[in-house]
Amino acid sequence: MSSPASWTHNEVSKGVHAAMTAAMRADVHAIDAVLVKGGRLDPNSRKLVG
């Protein structure tokens, strides 16, 4: 791989991994509460939604 393509692949991979980690840590009940019932989100759920 050339340097730019290799760099892009690595950066995309890091971003996907970060998004997957945020999704796994998010509290589905807290997200539902804030979106439907006006509750508050925990930090991991805010990171996923925000």
CHARMM internal coordinates of N, CA and C (Angstrom, degrees):
IC EDIT
DIST 1 N 1 CA 1.4548
DIST 1 CA 1 C 1.5188
ANGL 1 N 1 CA 1 C 110.02
DIST 1 C 2 N 1.2903
ANGL 1 CA 1 C 2 N 114.96
DIHE 1 N 1 CA 1 C 2 N 145.05
DIST 2 N 2 CA 1.4520
ANGL 1 C 2 N 2 CA 118.61
DIHE 1 CA 1 C 2 N 2 CA 175.24
DIST 2 CA 2 C 1.5310
ANGL 2 N 2 CA 2 C 108.92
DIHE 1 C 2 N 2 CA 2 C -75.73
DIST 2 C 3 N 1.2749
ANGL 2 CA 2 C 3 N 115.63
DIHE 2 N 2 CA 2 C 3 N 162.73
DIST 3 N 3 CA 1.4631
ANGL 2 C 3 N 3 CA 119.99
DIHE 2 CA 2 C 3 N 3 CA -176.68
DIST 3 CA 3 C 1.5235
ANGL 3 N 3 CA 3 C 113.62
DIHE 2 C 3 N 3 CA 3 C -57.80
DIST 3 C 4 N 1.3521
ANGL 3 CA 3 C 4 N 120.47
DIHE 3 N 3 CA 3 C 4 N -49.85
DIST 4 N 4 CA 1.4686
ANGL 3 C 4 N 4 CA 119.35
DIHE 3 CA 3 C 4 N 4 CA -179.65
DIST 4 CA 4 C 1.5295
ANGL 4 N 4 CA 4 C 113.38
DIHE 3 C 4 N 4 CA 4 C -62.16
DIST 4 C 5 N 1.3342
ANGL 4 CA 4 C 5 N 117.58
DIHE 4 N 4 CA 4 C 5 N -42.47
DIST 5 N 5 CA 1.4647
ANGL 4 C 5 N 5 CA 119.96
DIHE 4 CA 4 C 5 N 5 CA 179.82
DIST 5 CA 5 C 1.5221
ANGL 5 N 5 CA 5 C 110.86
DIHE 4 C 5 N 5 CA 5 C -65.33
DIST 5 C 6 N 1.2950
ANGL 5 CA 5 C 6 N 116.61
DIHE 5 N 5 CA 5 C 6 N -40.37
DIST 6 N 6 CA 1.4604
ANGL 5 C 6 N 6 CA 120.72
DIHE 5 CA 5 C 6 N 6 CA 178.91
DIST 6 CA 6 C 1.5196
ANGL 6 N 6 CA 6 C 110.60
DIHE 5 C 6 N 6 CA 6 C -64.44
DIST 6 C 7 N 1.3286
ANGL 6 CA 6 C 7 N 116.88
DIHE 6 N 6 CA 6 C 7 N -42.38
DIST 7 N 7 CA 1.4569
ANGL 6 C 7 N 7 CA 121.03
DIHE 6 CA 6 C 7 N 7 CA 179.02
DIST 7 CA 7 C 1.5149
ANGL 7 N 7 CA 7 C 110.38
DIHE 6 C 7 N 7 CA 7 C -63.30
DIST 7 C 8 N 1.3384
ANGL 7 CA 7 C 8 N 117.42
DIHE 7 N 7 CA 7 C 8 N -45.12
DIST 8 N 8 CA 1.4602
ANGL 7 C 8 N 8 CA 121.80
DIHE 7 CA 7 C 8 N 8 CA -179.45
DIST 8 CA 8 C 1.5250
ANGL 8 N 8 CA 8 C 110.38
DIHE 7 C 8 N 8 CA 8 C -60.77
DIST 8 C 9 N 1.3122
ANGL 8 CA 8 C 9 N 117.19
DIHE 8 N 8 CA 8 C 9 N -45.15
DIST 9 N 9 CA 1.4637
ANGL 8 C 9 N 9 CA 121.11
DIHE 8 CA 8 C 9 N 9 CA 179.59
DIST 9 CA 9 C 1.5181
ANGL 9 N 9 CA 9 C 110.55
DIHE 8 C 9 N 9 CA 9 C -60.15
DIST 9 C 10 N 1.3072
ANGL 9 CA 9 C 10 N 116.49
DIHE 9 N 9 CA 9 C 10 N -44.08
DIST 10 N 10 CA 1.4768
ANGL 9 C 10 N 10 CA 120.26
DIHE 9 CA 9 C 10 N 10 CA -179.90
DIST 10 CA 10 C 1.5262
ANGL 10 N 10 CA 10 C 111.29
DIHE 9 C 10 N 10 CA 10 C -64.25
DIST 10 C 11 N 1.3175
ANGL 10 CA 10 C 11 N 117.42
DIHE 10 N 10 CA 10 C 11 N -42.30
DIST 11 N 11 CA 1.4601
ANGL 10 C 11 N 11 CA 120.83
DIHE 10 CA 10 C 11 N 11 CA -179.45
DIST 11 CA 11 C 1.5257
ANGL 11 N 11 CA 11 C 111.40
DIHE 10 C 11 N 11 CA 11 C -67.25
DIST 11 C 12 N 1.3300
ANGL 11 CA 11 C 12 N 117.20
DIHE 11 N 11 CA 11 C 12 N -42.00
DIST 12 N 12 CA 1.4637
ANGL 11 C 12 N 12 CA 120.66
DIHE 11 CA 11 C 12 N 12 CA 177.74
DIST 12 CA 12 C 1.5208
ANGL 12 N 12 CA 12 C 109.94
DIHE 11 C 12 N 12 CA 12 C -63.63
DIST 12 C 13 N 1.3127
ANGL 12 CA 12 C 13 N 116.40
DIHE 12 N 12 CA 12 C 13 N -42.24
DIST 13 N 13 CA 1.4620
ANGL 12 C 13 N 13 CA 120.98
DIHE 12 CA 12 C 13 N 13 CA 178.92
DIST 13 CA 13 C 1.5297
ANGL 13 N 13 CA 13 C 111.00
DIHE 12 C 13 N 13 CA 13 C -60.01
DIST 13 C 14 N 1.3264
ANGL 13 CA 13 C 14 N 117.05
DIHE 13 N 13 CA 13 C 14 N -42.55
DIST 14 N 14 CA 1.4693
ANGL 13 C 14 N 14 CA 120.77
DIHE 13 CA 13 C 14 N 14 CA 178.34
DIST 14 CA 14 C 1.5293
ANGL 14 N 14 CA 14 C 110.91
DIHE 13 C 14 N 14 CA 14 C -63.96
DIST 14 C 15 N 1.3338
ANGL 14 CA 14 C 15 N 116.41
DIHE 14 N 14 CA 14 C 15 N -40.83
DIST 15 N 15 CA 1.4628
ANGL 14 C 15 N 15 CA 120.19
DIHE 14 CA 14 C 15 N 15 CA 179.86
DIST 15 CA 15 C 1.5156
ANGL 15 N 15 CA 15 C 112.28
DIHE 14 C 15 N 15 CA 15 C -65.57
DIST 15 C 16 N 1.3196
ANGL 15 CA 15 C 16 N 116.40
DIHE 15 N 15 CA 15 C 16 N -42.17
DIST 16 N 16 CA 1.4671
ANGL 15 C 16 N 16 CA 120.69
DIHE 15 CA 15 C 16 N 16 CA 178.33
DIST 16 CA 16 C 1.5201
ANGL 16 N 16 CA 16 C 110.01
DIHE 15 C 16 N 16 CA 16 C -64.32
DIST 16 C 17 N 1.3091
ANGL 16 CA 16 C 17 N 116.62
DIHE 16 N 16 CA 16 C 17 N -43.05
DIST 17 N 17 CA 1.4689
ANGL 16 C 17 N 17 CA 120.45
DIHE 16 CA 16 C 17 N 17 CA 179.16
DIST 17 CA 17 C 1.5285
ANGL 17 N 17 CA 17 C 110.50
DIHE 16 C 17 N 17 CA 17 C -61.76
DIST 17 C 18 N 1.3282
ANGL 17 CA 17 C 18 N 117.11
DIHE 17 N 17 CA 17 C 18 N -42.92
DIST 18 N 18 CA 1.4660
ANGL 17 C 18 N 18 CA 120.97
DIHE 17 CA 17 C 18 N 18 CA 179.73
DIST 18 CA 18 C 1.5311
ANGL 18 N 18 CA 18 C 110.67
DIHE 17 C 18 N 18 CA 18 C -63.74
DIST 18 C 19 N 1.3321
ANGL 18 CA 18 C 19 N 117.04
DIHE 18 N 18 CA 18 C 19 N -41.15
DIST 19 N 19 CA 1.4679
ANGL 18 C 19 N 19 CA 120.28
DIHE 18 CA 18 C 19 N 19 CA 179.38
DIST 19 CA 19 C 1.5232
ANGL 19 N 19 CA 19 C 110.99
DIHE 18 C 19 N 19 CA 19 C -66.06
DIST 19 C 20 N 1.3245
ANGL 19 CA 19 C 20 N 117.16
DIHE 19 N 19 CA 19 C 20 N -41.32
DIST 20 N 20 CA 1.4671
ANGL 19 C 20 N 20 CA 120.70
DIHE 19 CA 19 C 20 N 20 CA 178.78
DIST 20 CA 20 C 1.5232
ANGL 20 N 20 CA 20 C 110.59
DIHE 19 C 20 N 20 CA 20 C -64.32
DIST 20 C 21 N 1.3250
ANGL 20 CA 20 C 21 N 116.81
DIHE 20 N 20 CA 20 C 21 N -40.90
DIST 21 N 21 CA 1.4640
ANGL 20 C 21 N 21 CA 120.80
DIHE 20 CA 20 C 21 N 21 CA 179.24
DIST 21 CA 21 C 1.5247
ANGL 21 N 21 CA 21 C 110.36
DIHE 20 C 21 N 21 CA 21 C -63.90
DIST 21 C 22 N 1.3278
ANGL 21 CA 21 C 22 N 116.91
DIHE 21 N 21 CA 21 C 22 N -44.01
DIST 22 N 22 CA 1.4661
ANGL 21 C 22 N 22 CA 120.43
DIHE 21 CA 21 C 22 N 22 CA 178.82
DIST 22 CA 22 C 1.5224
ANGL 22 N 22 CA 22 C 110.62
DIHE 21 C 22 N 22 CA 22 C -62.42
DIST 22 C 23 N 1.3251
ANGL 22 CA 22 C 23 N 117.21
DIHE 22 N 22 CA 22 C 23 N -40.94
DIST 23 N 23 CA 1.4700
ANGL 22 C 23 N 23 CA 120.95
DIHE 22 CA 22 C 23 N 23 CA 179.69
DIST 23 CA 23 C 1.5215
ANGL 23 N 23 CA 23 C 111.29
DIHE 22 C 23 N 23 CA 23 C -64.26
DIST 23 C 24 N 1.3181
ANGL 23 CA 23 C 24 N 116.76
DIHE 23 N 23 CA 23 C 24 N -39.77
DIST 24 N 24 CA 1.4678
ANGL 23 C 24 N 24 CA 119.95
DIHE 23 CA 23 C 24 N 24 CA -179.19
DIST 24 CA 24 C 1.5270
ANGL 24 N 24 CA 24 C 111.80
DIHE 23 C 24 N 24 CA 24 C -69.79
DIST 24 C 25 N 1.3257
ANGL 24 CA 24 C 25 N 117.48
DIHE 24 N 24 CA 24 C 25 N -28.73
DIST 25 N 25 CA 1.4640
ANGL 24 C 25 N 25 CA 120.90
DIHE 24 CA 24 C 25 N 25 CA -178.64
DIST 25 CA 25 C 1.5221
ANGL 25 N 25 CA 25 C 112.86
DIHE 24 C 25 N 25 CA 25 C -86.74
DIST 25 C 26 N 1.3029
ANGL 25 CA 25 C 26 N 116.71
DIHE 25 N 25 CA 25 C 26 N -17.61
DIST 26 N 26 CA 1.4659
ANGL 25 C 26 N 26 CA 120.59
DIHE 25 CA 25 C 26 N 26 CA -175.52
DIST 26 CA 26 C 1.5312
ANGL 26 N 26 CA 26 C 110.85
DIHE 25 C 26 N 26 CA 26 C -65.90
DIST 26 C 27 N 1.3002
ANGL 26 CA 26 C 27 N 115.42
DIHE 26 N 26 CA 26 C 27 N 146.79
DIST 27 N 27 CA 1.4567
ANGL 26 C 27 N 27 CA 122.30
DIHE 26 CA 26 C 27 N 27 CA 178.89
DIST 27 CA 27 C 1.5261
ANGL 27 N 27 CA 27 C 108.50
DIHE 26 C 27 N 27 CA 27 C -98.81
DIST 27 C 28 N 1.3135
ANGL 27 CA 27 C 28 N 116.30
DIHE 27 N 27 CA 27 C 28 N 106.69
DIST 28 N 28 CA 1.4632
ANGL 27 C 28 N 28 CA 121.20
DIHE 27 CA 27 C 28 N 28 CA -176.11
DIST 28 CA 28 C 1.5228
ANGL 28 N 28 CA 28 C 111.81
DIHE 27 C 28 N 28 CA 28 C -59.75
DIST 28 C 29 N 1.3044
ANGL 28 CA 28 C 29 N 117.47
DIHE 28 N 28 CA 28 C 29 N -32.61
DIST 29 N 29 CA 1.4648
ANGL 28 C 29 N 29 CA 120.56
DIHE 28 CA 28 C 29 N 29 CA 179.71
DIST 29 CA 29 C 1.5332
ANGL 29 N 29 CA 29 C 111.13
DIHE 28 C 29 N 29 CA 29 C -71.00
DIST 29 C 30 N 1.3313
ANGL 29 CA 29 C 30 N 116.53
DIHE 29 N 29 CA 29 C 30 N -36.80
DIST 30 N 30 CA 1.4666
ANGL 29 C 30 N 30 CA 119.91
DIHE 29 CA 29 C 30 N 30 CA 177.49
DIST 30 CA 30 C 1.5276
ANGL 30 N 30 CA 30 C 110.80
DIHE 29 C 30 N 30 CA 30 C -68.79
DIST 30 C 31 N 1.3279
ANGL 30 CA 30 C 31 N 116.46
DIHE 30 N 30 CA 30 C 31 N -39.59
DIST 31 N 31 CA 1.4636
ANGL 30 C 31 N 31 CA 119.89
DIHE 30 CA 30 C 31 N 31 CA 177.49
DIST 31 CA 31 C 1.5182
ANGL 31 N 31 CA 31 C 109.72
DIHE 30 C 31 N 31 CA 31 C -62.21
DIST 31 C 32 N 1.3108
ANGL 31 CA 31 C 32 N 116.72
DIHE 31 N 31 CA 31 C 32 N -45.00
DIST 32 N 32 CA 1.4661
ANGL 31 C 32 N 32 CA 120.90
DIHE 31 CA 31 C 32 N 32 CA 178.20
DIST 32 CA 32 C 1.5314
ANGL 32 N 32 CA 32 C 110.37
DIHE 31 C 32 N 32 CA 32 C -60.84
DIST 32 C 33 N 1.3213
ANGL 32 CA 32 C 33 N 116.69
DIHE 32 N 32 CA 32 C 33 N -41.60
DIST 33 N 33 CA 1.4685
ANGL 32 C 33 N 33 CA 120.44
DIHE 32 CA 32 C 33 N 33 CA -178.88
DIST 33 CA 33 C 1.5209
ANGL 33 N 33 CA 33 C 111.72
DIHE 32 C 33 N 33 CA 33 C -63.12
DIST 33 C 34 N 1.3180
ANGL 33 CA 33 C 34 N 117.23
DIHE 33 N 33 CA 33 C 34 N -43.13
DIST 34 N 34 CA 1.4615
ANGL 33 C 34 N 34 CA 119.01
DIHE 33 CA 33 C 34 N 34 CA -177.36
DIST 34 CA 34 C 1.5227
ANGL 34 N 34 CA 34 C 111.54
DIHE 33 C 34 N 34 CA 34 C -74.66
DIST 34 C 35 N 1.3087
ANGL 34 CA 34 C 35 N 117.71
DIHE 34 N 34 CA 34 C 35 N -35.72
DIST 35 N 35 CA 1.4573
ANGL 34 C 35 N 35 CA 120.05
DIHE 34 CA 34 C 35 N 35 CA -177.94
DIST 35 CA 35 C 1.5194
ANGL 35 N 35 CA 35 C 112.55
DIHE 34 C 35 N 35 CA 35 C -81.09
DIST 35 C 36 N 1.3150
ANGL 35 CA 35 C 36 N 117.13
DIHE 35 N 35 CA 35 C 36 N -32.76
DIST 36 N 36 CA 1.4615
ANGL 35 C 36 N 36 CA 120.58
DIHE 35 CA 35 C 36 N 36 CA -175.80
DIST 36 CA 36 C 1.5234
ANGL 36 N 36 CA 36 C 111.99
DIHE 35 C 36 N 36 CA 36 C -104.29
DIST 36 C 37 N 1.3159
ANGL 36 CA 36 C 37 N 116.65
DIHE 36 N 36 CA 36 C 37 N -41.74
DIST 37 N 37 CA 1.4584
ANGL 36 C 37 N 37 CA 120.77
DIHE 36 CA 36 C 37 N 37 CA -172.03
DIST 37 CA 37 C 1.5230
ANGL 37 N 37 CA 37 C 113.53
DIHE 36 C 37 N 37 CA 37 C -109.29
DIST 37 C 38 N 1.3259
ANGL 37 CA 37 C 38 N 118.73
DIHE 37 N 37 CA 37 C 38 N 2.39
DIST 38 N 38 CA 1.4624
ANGL 37 C 38 N 38 CA 121.11
DIHE 37 CA 37 C 38 N 38 CA 178.90
DIST 38 CA 38 C 1.5098
ANGL 38 N 38 CA 38 C 114.23
DIHE 37 C 38 N 38 CA 38 C 73.80
DIST 38 C 39 N 1.3240
ANGL 38 CA 38 C 39 N 118.10
DIHE 38 N 38 CA 38 C 39 N 26.13
DIST 39 N 39 CA 1.4637
ANGL 38 C 39 N 39 CA 121.62
DIHE 38 CA 38 C 39 N 39 CA 179.56
DIST 39 CA 39 C 1.5153
ANGL 39 N 39 CA 39 C 111.96
DIHE 38 C 39 N 39 CA 39 C -80.66
DIST 39 C 40 N 1.3182
ANGL 39 CA 39 C 40 N 116.58
DIHE 39 N 39 CA 39 C 40 N -163.24
DIST 40 N 40 CA 1.4636
ANGL 39 C 40 N 40 CA 121.85
DIHE 39 CA 39 C 40 N 40 CA -179.19
DIST 40 CA 40 C 1.5158
ANGL 40 N 40 CA 40 C 110.08
DIHE 39 C 40 N 40 CA 40 C -117.60
DIST 40 C 41 N 1.3317
ANGL 40 CA 40 C 41 N 116.19
DIHE 40 N 40 CA 40 C 41 N 149.06
DIST 41 N 41 CA 1.4634
ANGL 40 C 41 N 41 CA 121.59
DIHE 40 CA 40 C 41 N 41 CA 179.01
DIST 41 CA 41 C 1.5201
ANGL 41 N 41 CA 41 C 111.72
DIHE 40 C 41 N 41 CA 41 C -95.90
DIST 41 C 42 N 1.3300
ANGL 41 CA 41 C 42 N 115.57
DIHE 41 N 41 CA 41 C 42 N 144.75
DIST 42 N 42 CA 1.4588
ANGL 41 C 42 N 42 CA 120.87
DIHE 41 CA 41 C 42 N 42 CA 171.48
DIST 42 CA 42 C 1.5325
ANGL 42 N 42 CA 42 C 107.74
DIHE 41 C 42 N 42 CA 42 C -74.14
DIST 42 C 43 N 1.3333
ANGL 42 CA 42 C 43 N 119.08
DIHE 42 N 42 CA 42 C 43 N 163.02
DIST 43 N 43 CA 1.4701
ANGL 42 C 43 N 43 CA 121.41
DIHE 42 CA 42 C 43 N 43 CA -176.25
DIST 43 CA 43 C 1.5345
ANGL 43 N 43 CA 43 C 114.50
DIHE 42 C 43 N 43 CA 43 C -56.73
DIST 43 C 44 N 1.3217
ANGL 43 CA 43 C 44 N 118.68
DIHE 43 N 43 CA 43 C 44 N -39.96
DIST 44 N 44 CA 1.4602
ANGL 43 C 44 N 44 CA 120.26
DIHE 43 CA 43 C 44 N 44 CA -179.44
DIST 44 CA 44 C 1.5303
ANGL 44 N 44 CA 44 C 111.45
DIHE 43 C 44 N 44 CA 44 C -67.57
DIST 44 C 45 N 1.3040
ANGL 44 CA 44 C 45 N 117.44
DIHE 44 N 44 CA 44 C 45 N -38.22
DIST 45 N 45 CA 1.4640
ANGL 44 C 45 N 45 CA 120.66
DIHE 44 CA 44 C 45 N 45 CA 178.28
DIST 45 CA 45 C 1.5183
ANGL 45 N 45 CA 45 C 111.06
DIHE 44 C 45 N 45 CA 45 C -69.64
DIST 45 C 46 N 1.3346
ANGL 45 CA 45 C 46 N 117.38
DIHE 45 N 45 CA 45 C 46 N -38.17
DIST 46 N 46 CA 1.4749
ANGL 45 C 46 N 46 CA 120.39
DIHE 45 CA 45 C 46 N 46 CA 176.14
DIST 46 CA 46 C 1.5147
ANGL 46 N 46 CA 46 C 110.98
DIHE 45 C 46 N 46 CA 46 C -60.36
DIST 46 C 47 N 1.3356
ANGL 46 CA 46 C 47 N 115.91
DIHE 46 N 46 CA 46 C 47 N -40.99
DIST 47 N 47 CA 1.4644
ANGL 46 C 47 N 47 CA 120.99
DIHE 46 CA 46 C 47 N 47 CA 179.78
DIST 47 CA 47 C 1.5238
ANGL 47 N 47 CA 47 C 110.64
DIHE 46 C 47 N 47 CA 47 C -61.96
DIST 47 C 48 N 1.3110
ANGL 47 CA 47 C 48 N 117.17
DIHE 47 N 47 CA 47 C 48 N -40.70
DIST 48 N 48 CA 1.4637
ANGL 47 C 48 N 48 CA 121.08
DIHE 47 CA 47 C 48 N 48 CA 179.61
DIST 48 CA 48 C 1.5174
ANGL 48 N 48 CA 48 C 111.18
DIHE 47 C 48 N 48 CA 48 C -68.14
DIST 48 C 49 N 1.3117
ANGL 48 CA 48 C 49 N 117.40
DIHE 48 N 48 CA 48 C 49 N -47.36
DIST 49 N 49 CA 1.4611
ANGL 48 C 49 N 49 CA 121.61
DIHE 48 CA 48 C 49 N 49 CA -175.46
DIST 49 CA 49 C 1.5190
ANGL 49 N 49 CA 49 C 111.15
DIHE 48 C 49 N 49 CA 49 C -75.55
DIST 49 C 50 N 1.3233
ANGL 49 CA 49 C 50 N 116.62
DIHE 49 N 49 CA 49 C 50 N -39.44
DIST 50 N 50 CA 1.4587
ANGL 49 C 50 N 50 CA 122.09
DIHE 49 CA 49 C 50 N 50 CA -175.66
DIST 50 CA 50 C 1.4490
ANGL 50 N 50 CA 50 C 112.12
DIHE 49 C 50 N 50 CA 50 C -78.11
END
COOR INIT
IC SEED 1 N 1 CA 1 C
IC BUILD
